[in-house]
Amino acid sequence: MDLRHPVQSLTWALMRALERDLNGVESPVATDLLTTHSGKPLTMRPVEKDCTVVLFSQSWSPQALGYECGCGHEAHVDAETVVITGPCGDACVYVSTQLLYHVQTPNRRFFLDIAAQQMRGKTEVAQYEGRDTADEEAFDYEVAGALARVRGAVRHLGHADVQRVARRLQDCVAELASPMPN
């Protein structure tokens, strides 16, 4: 199935994110003007200029989209993936014109998968939520980004090519693990 319609996907995702899916932004002005004595801050909808939007094509399995496929063969859906990060730090991931998931506090893995243009499926959204471990935070973003892009590219290769890439990565690890000459 092919759901690649970039303009339609982007327009729909942005409209949905701004109108209802992203978290509202606190509005001190509205709170001062409109609250009586509750003290609860009022929020307003985010605006386009305060959001970050990323669009790319991705091949999804029906299971990654939350569907059960009893088709017996490996079916895939080619669709535009739209990721919108709001001013409150939350993010929404859309596939074509459908919200796949909303992440309240995206972590490093989330942004690395955006860089790799290979988002995880609906059942794996928990991997994107919350703070990273100290080791993950200390890992260099440039190296992590390069590895994320390699991982994303490898998902579309045949078995022989994946094995070739894995051997090259193992050679690189062995080289880095050996003592460096002075």
TIRO-2110 file (N, C-alpha, C; in Angstrom, 1 decimal):
// TIRO-2110
0.8, -1.2, 0.0, N, 1, A
0.0, 0.0, 0.0, CA, 1, A
0.9, 1.2, 0.0, C, 1, A
0.5, 2.2, -0.7, N, 2, A
1.3, 3.5, -0.9, CA, 2, A
0.5, 4.6, -0.4, C, 2, A
0.9, 5.3, 0.7, N, 3, A
0.2, 6.4, 1.3, CA, 3, A
1.1, 7.7, 1.2, C, 3, A
1.9, 7.8, 0.2, N, 4, A
2.8, 8.9, 0.0, CA, 4, A
2.2, 10.1, -0.7, C, 4, A
1.7, 11.0, 0.1, N, 5, A
1.1, 12.3, -0.3, CA, 5, A
1.7, 13.4, 0.6, C, 5, A
2.9, 13.9, 0.3, N, 6, A
3.6, 14.8, 1.3, CA, 6, A
2.8, 16.0, 1.7, C, 6, A
2.2, 16.7, 0.7, N, 7, A
1.5, 17.9, 1.0, CA, 7, A
0.3, 17.6, 1.9, C, 7, A
-0.5, 16.6, 1.5, N, 8, A
-1.7, 16.3, 2.3, CA, 8, A
-1.3, 15.8, 3.7, C, 8, A
-0.3, 15.0, 3.8, N, 9, A
0.1, 14.4, 5.1, CA, 9, A
0.6, 15.6, 6.0, C, 9, A
1.4, 16.5, 5.5, N, 10, A
2.0, 17.6, 6.3, CA, 10, A
0.9, 18.5, 6.7, C, 10, A
0.0, 18.9, 5.8, N, 11, A
-1.1, 19.8, 6.1, CA, 11, A
-2.0, 19.2, 7.2, C, 11, A
-2.4, 18.0, 7.1, N, 12, A
-3.3, 17.4, 8.0, CA, 12, A
-2.6, 17.2, 9.4, C, 12, A
-1.3, 16.8, 9.4, N, 13, A
-0.6, 16.6, 10.7, CA, 13, A
-0.5, 17.9, 11.4, C, 13, A
-0.1, 18.9, 10.7, N, 14, A
0.1, 20.2, 11.3, CA, 14, A
-1.2, 20.8, 11.9, C, 14, A
-2.2, 20.6, 11.1, N, 15, A
-3.5, 21.1, 11.6, CA, 15, A
-4.0, 20.4, 12.9, C, 15, A
-3.8, 19.0, 12.9, N, 16, A
-4.3, 18.2, 14.0, CA, 16, A
-3.4, 18.5, 15.2, C, 16, A
-2.1, 18.7, 15.0, N, 17, A
-1.2, 18.9, 16.1, CA, 17, A
-1.5, 20.2, 16.8, C, 17, A
-1.6, 21.3, 16.0, N, 18, A
-1.9, 22.6, 16.5, CA, 18, A
-3.3, 22.7, 17.2, C, 18, A
-4.3, 22.1, 16.6, N, 19, A
-5.6, 22.2, 17.1, CA, 19, A
-5.9, 21.3, 18.3, C, 19, A
-5.3, 20.1, 18.4, N, 20, A
-5.7, 19.2, 19.5, CA, 20, A
-4.7, 18.3, 20.0, C, 20, A
-3.7, 17.9, 19.3, N, 21, A
-2.8, 16.8, 19.7, CA, 21, A
-1.6, 17.2, 20.6, C, 21, A
-1.0, 18.4, 20.3, N, 22, A
0.1, 18.8, 21.1, CA, 22, A
-0.4, 19.4, 22.4, C, 22, A
0.4, 19.5, 23.5, N, 23, A
0.1, 20.1, 24.7, CA, 23, A
-0.1, 21.6, 24.5, C, 23, A
-1.0, 22.1, 25.3, N, 24, A
-1.3, 23.6, 25.3, CA, 24, A
-0.1, 24.3, 26.0, C, 24, A
0.1, 25.6, 25.6, N, 25, A
1.1, 26.4, 26.2, CA, 25, A
0.5, 27.3, 27.2, C, 25, A
1.2, 27.4, 28.4, N, 26, A
0.6, 28.3, 29.4, CA, 26, A
0.6, 29.8, 28.9, C, 26, A
-0.4, 30.5, 29.2, N, 27, A
-0.6, 31.8, 28.8, CA, 27, A
-0.8, 32.7, 30.0, C, 27, A
0.3, 33.4, 30.4, N, 28, A
0.2, 34.3, 31.6, CA, 28, A
-0.8, 35.4, 31.4, C, 28, A
-0.9, 36.0, 30.2, N, 29, A
-1.8, 37.0, 29.9, CA, 29, A
-3.3, 36.6, 30.1, C, 29, A
-3.6, 35.4, 29.5, N, 30, A
-5.0, 34.9, 29.7, CA, 30, A
-5.3, 34.5, 31.1, C, 30, A
-4.3, 34.0, 31.8, N, 31, A
-4.4, 33.6, 33.2, CA, 31, A
-4.7, 34.8, 34.0, C, 31, A
-4.0, 35.9, 33.8, N, 32, A
-4.2, 37.2, 34.6, CA, 32, A
-5.6, 37.8, 34.3, C, 32, A
-6.0, 37.7, 33.0, N, 33, A
-7.3, 38.4, 32.6, CA, 33, A
-8.5, 37.5, 33.0, C, 33, A
-8.4, 36.2, 32.9, N, 34, A
-9.6, 35.4, 32.9, CA, 34, A
-9.8, 34.5, 34.1, C, 34, A
-8.8, 34.4, 35.0, N, 35, A
-9.0, 33.5, 36.1, CA, 35, A
-9.6, 34.3, 37.3, C, 35, A
-10.4, 33.6, 38.0, N, 36, A
-11.0, 34.2, 39.2, CA, 36, A
-10.1, 34.0, 40.4, C, 36, A
-10.3, 32.9, 41.1, N, 37, A
-9.4, 32.6, 42.2, CA, 37, A
-8.9, 31.2, 42.2, C, 37, A
-9.1, 30.5, 41.1, N, 38, A
-8.7, 29.1, 41.1, CA, 38, A
-7.1, 29.0, 41.1, C, 38, A
-6.5, 30.0, 40.5, N, 39, A
-5.0, 29.9, 40.5, CA, 39, A
-4.5, 29.0, 39.4, C, 39, A
-5.3, 28.2, 38.8, N, 40, A
-4.9, 27.3, 37.7, CA, 40, A
-4.5, 28.1, 36.5, C, 40, A
-3.3, 27.9, 35.9, N, 41, A
-2.9, 28.6, 34.7, CA, 41, A
-3.8, 28.2, 33.5, C, 41, A
-4.1, 29.1, 32.7, N, 42, A
-4.8, 28.8, 31.4, CA, 42, A
-3.8, 28.6, 30.3, C, 42, A
-4.2, 27.7, 29.4, N, 43, A
-3.3, 27.4, 28.3, CA, 43, A
-3.9, 27.9, 27.0, C, 43, A
-3.1, 28.1, 26.0, N, 44, A
-3.5, 28.4, 24.6, CA, 44, A
-2.9, 27.3, 23.7, C, 44, A
-3.5, 27.2, 22.5, N, 45, A
-3.0, 26.2, 21.5, CA, 45, A
-1.6, 26.7, 21.0, C, 45, A
-0.7, 25.8, 20.7, N, 46, A
0.6, 26.2, 20.2, CA, 46, A
0.4, 26.8, 18.7, C, 46, A
1.3, 27.6, 18.3, N, 47, A
1.3, 28.1, 17.0, CA, 47, A
2.4, 27.5, 16.1, C, 47, A
2.2, 27.6, 14.8, N, 48, A
3.1, 26.9, 13.9, CA, 48, A
4.6, 27.4, 14.0, C, 48, A
4.8, 28.7, 14.2, N, 49, A
6.1, 29.2, 14.3, CA, 49, A
6.9, 28.7, 15.5, C, 49, A
6.2, 28.1, 16.5, N, 50, A
6.8, 27.6, 17.7, CA, 50, A
7.1, 26.1, 17.7, C, 50, A
6.8, 25.5, 16.6, N, 51, A
6.9, 24.0, 16.5, CA, 51, A
8.1, 23.7, 15.5, C, 51, A
8.6, 22.5, 15.7, N, 52, A
9.6, 21.9, 14.8, CA, 52, A
8.9, 20.8, 14.0, C, 52, A
9.0, 20.8, 12.7, N, 53, A
8.3, 19.9, 11.8, CA, 53, A
9.3, 19.1, 11.0, C, 53, A
9.2, 17.8, 10.9, N, 54, A
10.1, 17.0, 10.1, CA, 54, A
9.2, 16.0, 9.3, C, 54, A
9.5, 15.9, 8.0, N, 55, A
8.7, 15.1, 7.1, CA, 55, A
9.7, 14.2, 6.3, C, 55, A
9.4, 12.9, 6.3, N, 56, A
10.2, 11.9, 5.5, CA, 56, A
9.3, 10.7, 5.1, C, 56, A
9.7, 10.0, 4.1, N, 57, A
9.0, 8.8, 3.7, CA, 57, A
9.6, 7.6, 4.5, C, 57, A
8.7, 6.7, 4.9, N, 58, A
9.1, 5.5, 5.7, CA, 58, A
8.3, 4.3, 5.3, C, 58, A
8.9, 3.2, 5.3, N, 59, A
8.1, 1.9, 5.1, CA, 59, A
7.8, 1.3, 6.4, C, 59, A
6.5, 1.1, 6.6, N, 60, A
6.0, 0.6, 7.9, CA, 60, A
5.4, -0.8, 7.8, C, 60, A
5.5, -1.6, 8.7, N, 61, A
4.8, -2.9, 8.7, CA, 61, A
3.4, -2.6, 9.4, C, 61, A
2.4, -3.4, 9.0, N, 62, A
1.1, -3.2, 9.6, CA, 62, A
1.2, -3.3, 11.2, C, 62, A
2.0, -4.2, 11.7, N, 63, A
2.1, -4.4, 13.1, CA, 63, A
2.7, -3.1, 13.8, C, 63, A
3.6, -2.5, 13.1, N, 64, A
4.2, -1.2, 13.7, CA, 64, A
3.2, -0.1, 13.8, C, 64, A
2.2, -0.2, 12.9, N, 65, A
1.1, 0.8, 12.9, CA, 65, A
-0.1, 0.4, 13.8, C, 65, A
0.1, -0.8, 14.5, N, 66, A
-1.0, -1.2, 15.4, CA, 66, A
-2.0, -2.1, 14.8, C, 66, A
-1.8, -2.6, 13.6, N, 67, A
-2.8, -3.5, 13.0, CA, 67, A
-2.2, -4.9, 13.0, C, 67, A
-3.2, -5.9, 13.0, N, 68, A
-2.8, -7.3, 12.9, CA, 68, A
-3.0, -7.7, 11.5, C, 68, A
-1.9, -8.2, 10.9, N, 69, A
-1.9, -8.6, 9.5, CA, 69, A
-1.9, -10.1, 9.4, C, 69, A
-3.0, -10.7, 9.0, N, 70, A
-3.0, -12.2, 8.8, CA, 70, A
-2.8, -12.6, 7.3, C, 70, A
-1.9, -11.8, 6.7, N, 71, A
-1.7, -12.0, 5.2, CA, 71, A
-0.6, -13.1, 4.9, C, 71, A
0.1, -13.6, 5.9, N, 72, A
1.0, -14.6, 5.6, CA, 72, A
2.4, -14.2, 5.0, C, 72, A
2.4, -13.1, 4.4, N, 73, A
3.7, -12.6, 3.9, CA, 73, A
4.0, -11.2, 4.5, C, 73, A
5.2, -10.7, 4.4, N, 74, A
5.6, -9.5, 5.0, CA, 74, A
5.1, -8.3, 4.2, C, 74, A
4.0, -7.8, 4.5, N, 75, A
3.4, -6.6, 3.9, CA, 75, A
4.0, -5.3, 4.5, C, 75, A
4.1, -4.3, 3.6, N, 76, A
4.6, -3.0, 4.1, CA, 76, A
3.7, -1.9, 3.6, C, 76, A
3.7, -0.8, 4.3, N, 77, A
2.9, 0.4, 3.9, CA, 77, A
4.0, 1.5, 3.8, C, 77, A
4.0, 2.0, 2.6, N, 78, A
4.9, 3.2, 2.3, CA, 78, A
4.1, 4.4, 2.6, C, 78, A
4.5, 5.3, 3.5, N, 79, A
3.8, 6.5, 3.9, CA, 79, A
4.7, 7.6, 4.3, C, 79, A
4.2, 8.8, 4.3, N, 80, A
4.9, 9.9, 4.8, CA, 80, A
4.8, 9.9, 6.3, C, 80, A
5.9, 10.1, 7.0, N, 81, A
6.0, 10.2, 8.4, CA, 81, A
6.2, 11.7, 8.7, C, 81, A
5.3, 12.2, 9.6, N, 82, A
5.5, 13.6, 10.0, CA, 82, A
5.7, 13.7, 11.5, C, 82, A
6.7, 14.3, 12.0, N, 83, A
7.0, 14.4, 13.4, CA, 83, A
6.9, 15.9, 13.7, C, 83, A
6.1, 16.3, 14.7, N, 84, A
5.9, 17.7, 15.1, CA, 84, A
6.2, 17.8, 16.6, C, 84, A
7.2, 18.6, 16.9, N, 85, A
7.6, 18.8, 18.3, CA, 85, A
7.1, 20.2, 18.7, C, 85, A
6.3, 20.3, 19.8, N, 86, A
5.7, 21.5, 20.2, CA, 86, A
6.5, 22.3, 21.1, C, 86, A
6.1, 23.5, 21.5, N, 87, A
6.9, 24.4, 22.3, CA, 87, A
7.0, 23.9, 23.8, C, 87, A
6.1, 23.0, 24.2, N, 88, A
6.2, 22.4, 25.6, CA, 88, A
7.2, 21.2, 25.6, C, 88, A
7.7, 20.9, 24.5, N, 89, A
8.7, 19.8, 24.4, CA, 89, A
8.1, 18.4, 24.1, C, 89, A
6.8, 18.3, 24.0, N, 90, A
6.1, 17.1, 23.6, CA, 90, A
6.2, 16.9, 22.1, C, 90, A
5.9, 15.7, 21.6, N, 91, A
6.0, 15.5, 20.1, CA, 91, A
4.9, 14.5, 19.7, C, 91, A
4.4, 14.7, 18.5, N, 92, A
3.4, 13.9, 17.9, CA, 92, A
4.0, 13.3, 16.6, C, 92, A
3.8, 12.0, 16.4, N, 93, A
4.2, 11.3, 15.2, CA, 93, A
3.0, 10.8, 14.4, C, 93, A
3.0, 11.3, 13.2, N, 94, A
1.8, 11.0, 12.3, CA, 94, A
2.3, 10.1, 11.1, C, 94, A
1.5, 9.1, 10.7, N, 95, A
1.8, 8.3, 9.5, CA, 95, A
0.7, 8.7, 8.5, C, 95, A
1.0, 9.3, 7.4, N, 96, A
0.1, 9.8, 6.5, CA, 96, A
-0.8, 10.8, 7.2, C, 96, A
-2.1, 10.6, 7.4, N, 97, A
-2.9, 11.5, 8.0, CA, 97, A
-3.4, 11.0, 9.4, C, 97, A
-2.7, 10.0, 10.0, N, 98, A
-3.2, 9.5, 11.2, CA, 98, A
-2.1, 9.7, 12.3, C, 98, A
-2.6, 10.1, 13.5, N, 99, A
-1.7, 10.2, 14.7, CA, 99, A
-1.3, 8.8, 15.1, C, 99, A
0.0, 8.5, 15.1, N, 100, A
0.4, 7.2, 15.5, CA, 100, A
0.6, 7.2, 17.0, C, 100, A
1.3, 8.2, 17.6, N, 101, A
1.5, 8.3, 19.0, CA, 101, A
2.0, 9.7, 19.4, C, 101, A
1.8, 10.0, 20.7, N, 102, A
2.1, 11.3, 21.3, CA, 102, A
3.1, 11.0, 22.4, C, 102, A
4.3, 11.6, 22.3, N, 103, A
5.3, 11.4, 23.3, CA, 103, A
5.4, 12.7, 24.2, C, 103, A
5.2, 12.5, 25.5, N, 104, A
5.2, 13.7, 26.4, CA, 104, A
6.6, 14.3, 26.6, C, 104, A
7.6, 13.4, 26.9, N, 105, A
9.0, 13.9, 27.1, CA, 105, A
9.9, 13.0, 26.3, C, 105, A
10.1, 13.4, 25.0, N, 106, A
11.0, 12.6, 24.1, CA, 106, A
12.4, 12.6, 24.6, C, 106, A
13.0, 11.5, 24.4, N, 107, A
14.4, 11.4, 24.9, CA, 107, A
15.4, 11.4, 23.6, C, 107, A
16.6, 11.1, 23.9, N, 108, A
17.6, 11.1, 22.9, CA, 108, A
17.3, 10.1, 21.7, C, 108, A
16.9, 8.9, 22.1, N, 109, A
16.6, 7.9, 21.1, CA, 109, A
15.5, 8.4, 20.1, C, 109, A
14.6, 9.1, 20.6, N, 110, A
13.5, 9.7, 19.7, CA, 110, A
14.1, 10.6, 18.7, C, 110, A
15.0, 11.5, 19.1, N, 111, A
15.6, 12.4, 18.1, CA, 111, A
16.6, 11.8, 17.2, C, 111, A
17.3, 10.7, 17.7, N, 112, A
18.2, 10.0, 16.9, CA, 112, A
17.4, 9.2, 15.8, C, 112, A
16.3, 8.7, 16.1, N, 113, A
15.5, 8.0, 15.1, CA, 113, A
14.9, 9.0, 14.1, C, 113, A
14.6, 10.2, 14.5, N, 114, A
14.2, 11.2, 13.6, CA, 114, A
15.4, 11.5, 12.6, C, 114, A
16.6, 11.6, 13.1, N, 115, A
17.8, 11.8, 12.3, CA, 115, A
18.0, 10.7, 11.3, C, 115, A
17.7, 9.4, 11.8, N, 116, A
17.8, 8.3, 10.9, CA, 116, A
16.6, 8.1, 10.0, C, 116, A
15.6, 8.9, 10.1, N, 117, A
14.3, 8.8, 9.4, CA, 117, A
13.8, 7.4, 9.4, C, 117, A
13.7, 6.9, 10.7, N, 118, A
13.2, 5.6, 10.9, CA, 118, A
12.6, 5.5, 12.3, C, 118, A
11.3, 5.9, 12.4, N, 119, A
10.7, 5.9, 13.7, CA, 119, A
10.2, 4.5, 14.1, C, 119, A
10.1, 4.3, 15.3, N, 120, A
9.7, 3.0, 15.8, CA, 120, A
8.2, 2.9, 15.8, C, 120, A
7.7, 1.6, 15.9, N, 121, A
6.3, 1.4, 15.8, CA, 121, A
5.5, 1.8, 17.0, C, 121, A
4.2, 1.6, 16.9, N, 122, A
3.3, 2.0, 18.0, CA, 122, A
3.6, 1.3, 19.3, C, 122, A
3.9, 0.0, 19.2, N, 123, A
4.1, -0.8, 20.4, CA, 123, A
5.5, -0.4, 21.1, C, 123, A
6.3, 0.3, 20.4, N, 124, A
7.7, 0.6, 21.0, CA, 124, A
7.8, 2.0, 21.5, C, 124, A
6.6, 2.7, 21.6, N, 125, A
6.6, 4.2, 21.9, CA, 125, A
7.2, 4.4, 23.3, C, 125, A
7.1, 3.4, 24.2, N, 126, A
7.7, 3.6, 25.6, CA, 126, A
9.2, 3.8, 25.6, C, 126, A
9.9, 3.4, 24.5, N, 127, A
11.3, 3.6, 24.4, CA, 127, A
11.7, 5.0, 24.2, C, 127, A
10.7, 5.8, 23.8, N, 128, A
11.0, 7.3, 23.5, CA, 128, A
10.6, 8.1, 24.7, C, 128, A
10.0, 7.6, 25.7, N, 129, A
9.5, 8.4, 26.8, CA, 129, A
10.4, 8.5, 27.9, C, 129, A
10.7, 9.7, 28.5, N, 130, A
11.5, 9.9, 29.7, CA, 130, A
12.9, 10.2, 29.5, C, 130, A
13.6, 10.5, 30.6, N, 131, A
15.0, 10.9, 30.5, CA, 131, A
15.9, 9.7, 30.2, C, 131, A
17.0, 10.0, 29.6, N, 132, A
18.0, 9.0, 29.2, CA, 132, A
18.9, 8.6, 30.4, C, 132, A
19.5, 7.5, 30.3, N, 133, A
20.5, 7.1, 31.4, CA, 133, A
21.7, 8.0, 31.3, C, 133, A
22.5, 8.0, 32.3, N, 134, A
23.7, 8.8, 32.3, CA, 134, A
24.7, 8.4, 31.1, C, 134, A
24.8, 7.1, 30.9, N, 135, A
25.6, 6.7, 29.7, CA, 135, A
25.1, 7.2, 28.4, C, 135, A
23.8, 7.1, 28.2, N, 136, A
23.3, 7.6, 26.9, CA, 136, A
23.4, 9.1, 26.8, C, 136, A
23.3, 9.8, 27.9, N, 137, A
23.5, 11.3, 27.8, CA, 137, A
24.9, 11.7, 27.5, C, 137, A
25.9, 10.8, 28.0, N, 138, A
27.3, 11.1, 27.8, CA, 138, A
27.8, 10.8, 26.4, C, 138, A
27.0, 9.9, 25.7, N, 139, A
27.4, 9.5, 24.4, CA, 139, A
27.3, 10.6, 23.4, C, 139, A
28.3, 10.8, 22.6, N, 140, A
28.4, 11.9, 21.6, CA, 140, A
27.3, 11.8, 20.6, C, 140, A
26.6, 13.0, 20.5, N, 141, A
25.4, 13.0, 19.5, CA, 141, A
25.9, 12.7, 18.1, C, 141, A
27.0, 13.2, 17.7, N, 142, A
27.4, 13.0, 16.3, CA, 142, A
27.6, 11.5, 16.0, C, 142, A
28.3, 10.8, 16.9, N, 143, A
28.5, 9.4, 16.7, CA, 143, A
27.2, 8.6, 16.8, C, 143, A
26.3, 9.0, 17.8, N, 144, A
25.0, 8.3, 17.9, CA, 144, A
24.2, 8.6, 16.7, C, 144, A
24.2, 9.8, 16.2, N, 145, A
23.4, 10.2, 15.0, CA, 145, A
23.9, 9.4, 13.8, C, 145, A
25.2, 9.2, 13.6, N, 146, A
25.7, 8.4, 12.5, CA, 146, A
25.3, 7.0, 12.6, C, 146, A
25.4, 6.4, 13.8, N, 147, A
25.0, 5.0, 14.0, CA, 147, A
23.5, 4.9, 13.8, C, 147, A
22.7, 5.8, 14.2, N, 148, A
21.2, 5.8, 14.0, CA, 148, A
20.9, 5.8, 12.5, C, 148, A
21.7, 6.6, 11.7, N, 149, A
21.4, 6.6, 10.3, CA, 149, A
21.8, 5.3, 9.6, C, 149, A
22.9, 4.7, 10.1, N, 150, A
23.3, 3.4, 9.6, CA, 150, A
22.3, 2.3, 9.9, C, 150, A
21.8, 2.4, 11.2, N, 151, A
20.7, 1.4, 11.5, CA, 151, A
19.5, 1.6, 10.7, C, 151, A
19.1, 2.8, 10.4, N, 152, A
17.9, 3.1, 9.6, CA, 152, A
18.1, 2.6, 8.2, C, 152, A
19.3, 2.8, 7.6, N, 153, A
19.6, 2.3, 6.2, CA, 153, A
19.7, 0.8, 6.1, C, 153, A
20.2, 0.2, 7.2, N, 154, A
20.4, -1.3, 7.1, CA, 154, A
19.0, -2.0, 7.2, C, 154, A
18.0, -1.4, 7.7, N, 155, A
16.7, -2.1, 7.8, CA, 155, A
16.1, -2.4, 6.4, C, 155, A
16.6, -1.7, 5.4, N, 156, A
16.1, -1.9, 4.0, CA, 156, A
17.0, -2.7, 3.1, C, 156, A
18.1, -3.3, 3.7, N, 157, A
19.1, -4.1, 2.9, CA, 157, A
18.7, -5.6, 3.0, C, 157, A
19.3, -6.3, 2.1, N, 158, A
19.1, -7.8, 2.1, CA, 158, A
20.1, -8.4, 3.1, C, 158, A
19.9, -9.6, 3.4, N, 159, A
20.6, -10.3, 4.5, CA, 159, A
22.2, -10.2, 4.2, C, 159, A
22.6, -10.5, 3.0, N, 160, A
24.0, -10.5, 2.7, CA, 160, A
24.6, -9.1, 2.9, C, 160, A
23.9, -8.0, 2.5, N, 161, A
24.4, -6.7, 2.7, CA, 161, A
24.4, -6.3, 4.2, C, 161, A
23.4, -6.8, 4.9, N, 162, A
23.4, -6.5, 6.4, CA, 162, A
24.6, -7.1, 7.1, C, 162, A
25.0, -8.4, 6.6, N, 163, A
26.1, -9.1, 7.2, CA, 163, A
27.4, -8.3, 6.9, C, 163, A
27.5, -7.8, 5.6, N, 164, A
28.7, -7.0, 5.2, CA, 164, A
28.9, -5.8, 6.1, C, 164, A
27.8, -5.1, 6.3, N, 165, A
27.8, -3.9, 7.1, CA, 165, A
28.2, -4.2, 8.6, C, 165, A
27.6, -5.3, 9.1, N, 166, A
27.9, -5.7, 10.5, CA, 166, A
29.4, -6.1, 10.6, C, 166, A
30.0, -6.7, 9.6, N, 167, A
31.4, -7.0, 9.7, CA, 167, A
32.3, -5.7, 9.7, C, 167, A
31.9, -4.8, 8.9, N, 168, A
32.6, -3.5, 8.9, CA, 168, A
32.5, -2.8, 10.3, C, 168, A
31.3, -2.8, 10.9, N, 169, A
31.1, -2.2, 12.2, CA, 169, A
31.9, -3.0, 13.2, C, 169, A
32.0, -4.3, 13.2, N, 170, A
32.8, -5.1, 14.1, CA, 170, A
34.3, -4.8, 13.9, C, 170, A
34.7, -4.6, 12.7, N, 171, A
36.1, -4.2, 12.5, CA, 171, A
36.4, -2.8, 13.1, C, 171, A
35.5, -1.9, 13.0, N, 172, A
35.6, -0.6, 13.6, CA, 172, A
35.7, -0.7, 15.1, C, 172, A
34.8, -1.5, 15.7, N, 173, A
34.8, -1.7, 17.2, CA, 173, A
36.2, -2.3, 17.6, C, 173, A
36.7, -3.3, 16.9, N, 174, A
37.9, -3.9, 17.3, CA, 174, A
39.1, -2.9, 17.2, C, 174, A
39.1, -2.1, 16.2, N, 175, A
40.1, -1.0, 16.0, CA, 175, A
40.1, -0.1, 17.2, C, 175, A
38.9, 0.4, 17.6, N, 176, A
38.7, 1.3, 18.7, CA, 176, A
39.1, 0.7, 20.0, C, 176, A
38.8, -0.6, 20.2, N, 177, A
39.1, -1.3, 21.5, CA, 177, A
40.6, -1.6, 21.7, C, 177, A
41.3, -1.7, 20.6, N, 178, A
42.8, -2.0, 20.7, CA, 178, A
43.5, -0.7, 21.3, C, 178, A
44.6, -1.0, 22.0, N, 179, A
45.3, 0.2, 22.5, CA, 179, A
45.8, 1.1, 21.4, C, 179, A
45.7, 2.4, 21.7, N, 180, A
46.2, 3.4, 20.8, CA, 180, A
47.7, 3.6, 21.0, C, 180, A
48.5, 3.7, 19.8, N, 181, A
49.9, 4.0, 20.0, CA, 181, A
50.1, 5.4, 20.4, C, 181, A
51.1, 5.7, 21.1, N, 182, A
51.4, 7.1, 21.6, CA, 182, A
52.0, 7.9, 20.5, C, 182, A
END
